[in-house]
């Protein structure tokens, strides 16, 4: 609305010195120059604001983004910045919690300390920690794939499975059933360290 008003006012000021004589309105040269200068200035301001509003990118409450290119790397959270095509690249990073499900059954079942197979279904709830280093790390390791749960799972599933295998190998099948809380705590401890290299933090897990 403001841009439209500035544009109309600028055009009106520019048109007065041009259309004035045809309407019988004769202005002093100084007034014509002044009106032309003001009109041109308002049109320039309107054009600049239009470009800036089109190029300004603002984050949502549930995301951040990393801008690379001219001016170096900039991490934006709860704000925005100017993104100029061909000079900058924007990588969105979701800050929402993601549920990753891992199923190890039958031939993929985990091997316990007593060499028995244990069918396991686990759910891991992860997200990107909302600080500069984690957001930057997530953008480098995940990029735009961070917005797709299937892609995040493809990247970190091996780490989740490895943690489950390591924890299961230290307990017998009977212990897995009777000491589920201890088993879960060990899995979460192993997973938390592995996920940090991707900028992710483990909120909770269920087995």
Secondary structure, DSSP 8 states (H G I E B T S, - for coil): -HHHHHHHHHHHHHHHHHHTGGGT----HHHHHHHHHHHHHHHHHHHHHHHHHHHEEE--TTEEEEEEETT--EEEESSEEE--TTTEEEEEEE-S-EEEEEEE-GGG-EE-TTS-EE-EEEEEEEEE-SSHHHHHHHHHHTGGGGG-HHHHHHHHHHHHHHHHHHHHTTS-HHHHHH-HHHHHHHHHHHHHHHHGGGTEEEEEEE-
